[in-house]
């Protein structure tokens, strides 16, 4: 028995092992299915070496920091 995902496939009719470069089973001459190619994983979108989600988190952090500083300074300075 071969592990799933390797370069070999079993015949659907007789279950015999066959290399993926063959079109017909060597034992029963049944037509073999074409191997399915896996799609490559998409690379994460990056800007200046960091993923986009990291830039969004940094921007939100600084916005919260500035808003927090403004609200604290209004409380400390009497009007």
PLY file of the C-alpha trace (Angstrom):
ply
format ascii 1.0
element vertex 79
property float x
property float y
property float z
element edge 78
property int vertex1
property int vertex2
end_header
0.00 0.00 0.00
1.38 3.43 -0.92
0.87 6.60 1.12
-1.53 9.20 -0.23
-0.07 12.10 -2.20
3.03 10.40 -3.58
3.87 9.95 -7.25
2.11 6.57 -7.62
-1.52 5.68 -8.17
-3.58 2.52 -7.86
-5.78 1.17 -10.63
-9.48 1.84 -9.99
-10.44 -1.51 -11.49
-7.99 -3.99 -9.94
-6.22 -1.88 -7.28
-2.74 -2.58 -8.69
0.06 -0.10 -8.08
1.09 1.93 -11.17
3.59 4.78 -11.62
1.93 8.07 -12.49
3.64 8.31 -15.92
1.60 5.34 -17.20
-1.76 5.75 -18.95
-2.93 2.14 -18.61
-2.73 -0.40 -15.78
0.04 -2.94 -16.36
-2.11 -5.79 -15.02
-5.65 -5.26 -16.42
-5.03 -2.60 -19.12
-7.71 -0.32 -17.67
-7.23 3.38 -18.33
-5.72 5.16 -15.35
-6.94 8.55 -14.08
-4.70 11.53 -14.69
-2.78 12.65 -11.59
-4.19 15.81 -10.04
-1.69 18.63 -9.71
-1.75 20.47 -6.41
-2.04 24.22 -6.62
0.88 26.02 -5.01
0.08 27.96 -1.87
-0.22 31.69 -2.38
2.57 33.67 -0.86
1.40 36.16 1.78
1.27 39.74 0.62
4.17 41.70 2.06
5.23 45.33 2.14
8.75 46.30 3.28
9.36 42.79 4.56
6.26 42.53 6.80
2.86 41.02 6.01
0.05 43.49 5.31
-1.85 42.41 8.45
1.15 43.43 10.57
1.15 46.93 9.08
-2.57 47.25 9.84
-1.99 46.18 13.44
0.86 48.69 13.83
-1.28 51.50 12.40
-4.14 50.64 14.78
-1.72 50.53 17.72
-0.45 54.04 16.96
-3.97 55.39 16.44
-5.04 54.02 19.83
-1.85 55.38 21.39
-2.46 58.90 20.00
-6.13 58.89 21.00
-5.17 57.70 24.47
-2.55 60.45 24.87
-5.00 63.12 23.74
-7.71 62.01 26.15
-5.25 61.79 29.09
-3.81 65.24 28.38
-7.33 66.75 28.39
-7.96 65.25 31.82
-4.66 66.50 33.27
-4.82 70.09 31.94
-7.72 72.02 33.50
-9.65 74.25 31.14
0 1
1 2
2 3
3 4
4 5
5 6
6 7
7 8
8 9
9 10
10 11
11 12
12 13
13 14
14 15
15 16
16 17
17 18
18 19
19 20
20 21
21 22
22 23
23 24
24 25
25 26
26 27
27 28
28 29
29 30
30 31
31 32
32 33
33 34
34 35
35 36
36 37
37 38
38 39
39 40
40 41
41 42
42 43
43 44
44 45
45 46
46 47
47 48
48 49
49 50
50 51
51 52
52 53
53 54
54 55
55 56
56 57
57 58
58 59
59 60
60 61
61 62
62 63
63 64
64 65
65 66
66 67
67 68
68 69
69 70
70 71
71 72
72 73
73 74
74 75
75 76
76 77
77 78
